[in-house]
């Protein structure tokens, strides 16, 4: 019995020394990299997951050719999200245009250990009755159907970030940040191709319960204030999963910040996690579905490439 205890203590001591030595080597390796190398490496390792890295503000967003494009969208994704540590508020806007039912949806909240927001543009193959919205699989907009989208996402502490691009799925995810969906304010703007499509979207907003107090029309551009919407009454099971997932998300956010110390910049933390705990790194990028890259052909024009990802 005592021999077994000694062996276990020896294994624990050896493991602690090994991980300390390995972490120290990783920290030295990252510290020896210049800012351009760090940002290029982060973009390289996140690209297979369908994301790119914004070094200026320290967040990830989706690429135009993200693999998630093939999956489309269905209501079941949102229903199951809390069971996979994704807790967010949603604003789906359905409208009929050019013989098809379109869906433009807004999300904001917690995605695992990432806080963020999304705008998704989808459509069905034809006109879908309202009672079939939740059972229909909507396809992502094609390159010709993409719309120019932008949003400003603000946290409770007053910090804000703006994202703008012609896209089918515009996103921004901040790793290591924990928020409740109600703690985020999202002001989104979409520019439509013609007035008929814009009017159809506005009618869809009204059908979703939004009044002129929550959106504004300027030409072909519609701005939506997606803040604290009317309180949704979730079923007991969904309420449990949302609270349980947020409890886990808070713990994992703290673990992420602890494991990646002594770094403060997002790219440093991400690289530290990638080299030290690859499994946890893949968990970091399991968001639902990463501006234009500042690095092309591995050349950087920025003198400083270090930002804390914070909301």
matplotlib code that plots the C-alpha trace (Angstrom):
import matplotlib.pyplot as plt

x = [0.0, 2.8, 4.8, 1.8, 1.4, 5.1, 4.8, 1.8, 3.5, 6.6, 4.5, 2.7, 6.0, 7.5, 4.4, 4.4, 8.1, 7.6, 4.6, 6.4, 9.5, 7.3, 5.3, 8.5, 9.9, 6.6, 6.6, 10.2, 9.3, 6.4, 8.4, 11.1, 8.6, 8.0, 4.4, 4.1, 5.1, 2.6, -0.4, 0.5, 0.8, -2.6, -4.2, -2.6, -3.9, -7.4, -8.1, -9.1, -11.8, -13.3, -12.0, -9.4, -7.8, -8.2, -5.0, -6.1, -8.8, -8.0, -11.0, -11.8, -14.4, -15.6, -14.2, -16.2, -15.2, -15.8, -16.9, -20.0, -21.4, -22.4, -24.4, -26.8, -29.2, -32.2, -33.9, -32.7, -29.1, -30.3, -32.4, -29.4, -26.9, -27.1, -26.2, -22.9, -22.0, -23.5, -25.9, -27.1, -30.1, -31.5, -33.5, -34.6, -36.2, -38.2, -39.4, -40.4, -38.5, -38.1, -40.1, -38.1, -38.3, -35.3, -33.9, -31.6, -30.8, -28.8, -27.1, -25.2, -23.9, -21.5, -20.0, -18.0, -15.1, -15.8, -18.1, -19.4, -22.1, -23.2, -25.3, -26.4, -28.0, -29.9, -32.8, -35.0, -35.6, -39.1, -41.8, -42.1, -45.3, -44.8, -45.7, -42.8, -40.1, -38.7, -38.5, -36.9, -33.2, -32.1, -29.1, -26.4, -26.5, -24.3, -21.5, -23.9, -26.5, -24.3, -25.2, -23.0, -23.3, -21.8, -22.4, -21.1, -20.9, -20.6, -20.1, -21.2, -17.8, -18.4, -15.8, -17.0, -15.8, -17.0, -17.0, -18.0, -17.9, -19.9, -20.7, -23.1, -22.1, -20.5, -19.1, -16.9, -15.7, -13.5, -11.7, -11.4, -14.4, -17.4, -20.7, -24.4, -26.3, -28.2, -24.8, -24.1, -25.6, -25.5, -26.2, -26.4, -26.8, -27.5, -27.5, -30.0, -29.7, -33.1, -36.0, -38.3, -36.0, -35.5, -39.2, -39.7, -37.1, -38.7, -42.0, -40.3, -38.9, -42.4, -43.6, -40.8, -42.2, -39.9, -41.2, -39.7, -38.1, -35.8, -34.7, -34.1, -34.2, -31.8, -32.1, -31.5, -29.8, -31.6, -30.1, -31.3, -30.8, -30.5, -30.2, -32.4, -35.3, -38.6, -37.8, -38.3, -40.0, -37.8, -38.9, -37.5, -35.0, -33.7, -33.3, -31.3, -29.0, -28.5, -27.5, -25.5, -23.6, -22.9, -21.6, -19.1, -18.3, -17.3, -15.0, -13.4, -12.8, -10.9, -9.0, -8.1, -6.7, -4.8, -3.3, -2.1, -0.5, 1.8, 0.5, -2.0, -2.4, -4.9, -2.5, 0.0, -2.7, -4.0, -0.5, 0.3, -2.9, -2.2, 1.3, 0.6, -2.9, -3.9, -7.2, -8.2, -7.3, -9.7, -12.4, -11.7, -12.6, -15.8, -18.0, -21.1, -20.1, -12.5, -12.2, -9.7, -6.5, -3.6, -1.0, -0.7, 2.1, 3.4, 4.4, 3.2, 2.9, 2.0, 4.7, 2.6, 0.4, -0.7, -4.2, -6.1, -9.4, -11.8, -15.4]
y = [0.0, 2.4, 1.4, 2.2, 5.6, 6.4, 5.4, 7.6, 10.6, 10.0, 9.9, 13.1, 14.9, 13.7, 14.8, 18.3, 18.8, 17.6, 19.9, 22.8, 22.2, 21.8, 25.0, 26.9, 25.9, 26.8, 30.3, 30.9, 29.7, 32.1, 35.0, 34.5, 34.9, 38.4, 39.8, 39.1, 35.4, 35.0, 36.4, 34.4, 31.2, 31.8, 32.4, 29.2, 27.0, 28.4, 28.3, 24.6, 25.4, 28.1, 31.2, 33.9, 36.1, 39.9, 41.0, 44.6, 43.8, 40.2, 38.2, 35.5, 35.7, 33.3, 33.1, 33.2, 29.6, 28.2, 24.6, 25.5, 27.0, 23.5, 22.8, 25.6, 26.4, 24.9, 25.8, 22.6, 24.0, 26.7, 24.3, 22.0, 24.8, 25.0, 21.3, 22.2, 25.1, 27.8, 30.2, 33.1, 35.3, 35.0, 37.2, 35.3, 37.3, 35.4, 37.0, 36.1, 37.5, 36.4, 33.2, 32.0, 32.3, 34.1, 34.0, 36.6, 35.8, 37.6, 36.0, 37.3, 35.5, 32.9, 30.3, 28.0, 30.1, 32.7, 35.7, 37.0, 37.7, 36.6, 37.6, 34.7, 35.0, 31.9, 31.0, 28.0, 26.5, 28.0, 29.7, 28.0, 28.3, 29.8, 26.6, 24.9, 27.4, 25.2, 22.1, 23.6, 23.4, 26.8, 27.0, 29.6, 32.5, 32.1, 34.5, 36.4, 36.6, 37.8, 41.2, 43.8, 43.4, 45.2, 45.2, 47.0, 44.7, 46.4, 44.8, 46.1, 47.7, 50.0, 48.4, 48.0, 46.4, 46.9, 44.3, 45.0, 42.9, 41.5, 38.1, 35.2, 34.7, 37.7, 36.8, 38.0, 35.8, 36.8, 34.0, 34.0, 36.3, 35.3, 37.2, 36.5, 37.3, 40.1, 41.8, 42.4, 45.1, 44.5, 47.2, 45.6, 47.0, 45.3, 46.8, 45.2, 44.9, 46.5, 48.2, 45.2, 43.0, 45.7, 46.2, 42.4, 42.3, 45.2, 43.4, 40.4, 42.5, 43.7, 40.1, 39.2, 41.8, 44.7, 48.2, 51.4, 52.0, 49.1, 49.6, 52.4, 52.5, 54.7, 54.1, 50.4, 50.0, 48.7, 49.2, 46.9, 47.4, 44.0, 44.5, 43.1, 41.6, 40.6, 37.9, 34.4, 31.7, 28.7, 25.2, 23.8, 21.5, 24.4, 26.7, 24.0, 23.5, 27.2, 27.7, 24.5, 25.4, 29.0, 27.5, 25.3, 28.2, 30.4, 27.7, 27.0, 30.7, 30.9, 27.8, 29.2, 32.4, 30.4, 27.9, 30.6, 32.8, 34.8, 36.0, 38.8, 39.1, 36.9, 35.5, 34.6, 32.8, 31.0, 29.8, 28.8, 26.6, 25.2, 24.0, 23.0, 21.5, 20.8, 19.1, 22.2, 24.3, 22.4, 22.9, 26.6, 26.7, 24.6, 27.6, 27.2, 27.7, 33.4, 41.9, 41.0, 39.4, 41.8, 39.2, 38.1, 35.8, 35.8, 39.5, 42.0, 45.7, 46.3, 47.3, 45.9, 42.9, 42.4, 42.9, 41.7, 40.1, 41.8, 43.0]
z = [0.0, 1.0, -2.1, -4.3, -2.7, -3.2, -6.8, -7.4, -5.7, -7.8, -11.0, -9.9, -9.2, -12.4, -14.4, -12.7, -13.5, -17.1, -17.8, -16.1, -18.3, -21.4, -20.7, -20.2, -23.5, -25.2, -23.6, -24.7, -28.2, -28.5, -27.0, -29.7, -32.5, -34.0, -34.1, -37.8, -37.4, -34.5, -36.5, -39.6, -37.5, -35.8, -39.2, -40.5, -37.7, -37.5, -41.3, -41.4, -38.9, -41.2, -39.3, -39.7, -37.0, -36.7, -35.1, -34.6, -32.2, -31.1, -32.4, -34.8, -37.6, -40.3, -43.8, -47.0, -47.8, -44.3, -44.3, -42.3, -45.5, -46.7, -43.5, -44.1, -41.2, -39.5, -36.2, -34.7, -34.6, -32.2, -30.1, -29.5, -29.0, -25.2, -24.9, -26.6, -24.4, -26.7, -25.0, -27.1, -27.9, -31.4, -33.8, -36.8, -39.6, -42.2, -45.4, -49.0, -51.9, -55.6, -55.1, -52.1, -48.3, -46.9, -43.4, -41.9, -38.4, -35.7, -32.7, -29.7, -26.6, -25.4, -27.6, -25.3, -24.0, -26.7, -26.5, -29.8, -32.4, -35.8, -38.8, -41.1, -44.5, -45.8, -48.1, -48.9, -52.4, -52.6, -50.5, -47.1, -45.0, -41.6, -39.8, -41.6, -40.7, -37.9, -40.0, -43.1, -43.9, -45.3, -47.6, -47.2, -49.6, -52.7, -53.7, -55.9, -53.1, -50.3, -48.8, -47.2, -43.5, -40.5, -36.7, -33.7, -30.6, -27.2, -23.8, -20.4, -19.7, -22.7, -25.0, -28.6, -31.8, -35.4, -38.2, -41.8, -44.9, -47.8, -46.5, -46.0, -42.3, -40.6, -37.1, -34.3, -31.5, -28.6, -26.8, -23.1, -22.5, -20.5, -20.8, -20.5, -23.8, -22.1, -21.4, -25.1, -27.3, -31.0, -33.6, -37.0, -40.5, -43.8, -47.3, -49.7, -53.4, -54.2, -52.5, -52.8, -50.8, -48.2, -47.8, -47.5, -44.7, -42.9, -42.9, -41.6, -38.7, -37.9, -37.9, -35.5, -33.1, -33.9, -34.2, -35.7, -32.3, -32.8, -36.4, -38.9, -42.7, -44.8, -48.5, -49.0, -45.7, -42.6, -39.1, -36.3, -32.6, -31.1, -27.4, -24.6, -26.5, -24.9, -22.3, -23.8, -21.8, -22.3, -21.2, -18.0, -19.9, -22.0, -18.9, -17.2, -20.2, -20.6, -16.9, -16.8, -20.0, -18.7, -15.4, -17.4, -19.8, -16.9, -15.5, -18.8, -19.5, -16.2, -17.0, -20.4, -18.9, -16.3, -18.6, -21.1, -18.5, -18.4, -21.9, -22.3, -26.1, -27.8, -30.4, -27.7, -25.7, -28.7, -29.7, -26.1, -26.1, -29.5, -28.5, -24.9, -25.1, -28.8, -27.7, -25.8, -28.8, -31.0, -28.3, -28.5, -32.2, -31.9, -32.6, -34.6, -37.8, -38.3, -42.4, -44.6, -43.5, -42.8, -43.8, -47.4, -48.5, -45.0, -45.1, -42.5, -42.8, -39.2, -36.7, -33.8, -33.9, -30.3, -29.0, -26.0, -27.0, -24.6, -24.6]

ax = plt.figure().add_subplot(projection="3d")
ax.plot(x, y, z, "-o")
ax.set_aspect("equal")
plt.show()
